Amino acid sequence: MNVSRLSLDLQKILEGKRTLRGNLAARPVAEKLRMLDAMREREFAIRGRVKQRKEEVRMQKEETEDSRK
């Protein structure tokens, strides 16, 4: 990849970030709070899945250890 192209892409990314931040700043507080609530719900859902998967792996490990005895 060409260095000048990389710089150009970085400039596009930074401009996009500025635009997004400006759009978010212009939104009403109530809408920002709704967005925050939605992000929290997704985080809890993701954490719950990770926790559930860890429990499944732990149980499988215990079953494997028990079958070896």
SULFENNOR-V735320 format. One record per residue. N is the residue number from 1. PHI is phi as a letter, one per 30 degrees, with the letter a starting at -180 (* if undefined). OMEGA is omega in whole degrees, 0 to 359 (* if undefined). Layout:
n,phi,omega
N,PHI,OMEGA
N,PHI,OMEGA
This chain:
n,phi,omega
1,*,181
2,d,181
3,d,180
4,d,177
5,d,179
6,d,178
7,d,180
8,d,179
9,d,178
10,d,178
11,d,178
12,d,180
13,d,181
14,d,178
15,d,177
16,d,178
17,d,179
18,d,179
19,d,180
20,d,179
21,d,178
22,d,179
23,d,179
24,d,180
25,d,182
26,d,182
27,d,178
28,d,181
29,e,181
30,d,179
31,d,178
32,d,179
33,d,176
34,d,179
35,d,178
36,d,178
37,d,180
38,d,178
39,d,178
40,d,179
41,d,178
42,d,180
43,d,180
44,d,179
45,d,180
46,d,180
47,d,179
48,d,179
49,d,179
50,d,180
51,d,179
52,d,180
53,d,178
54,d,179
55,d,178
56,d,180
57,d,179
58,d,180
59,d,179
60,d,179
61,d,179
62,d,179
63,d,179
64,d,179
65,d,179
66,d,182
67,d,179
68,d,183
69,d,*
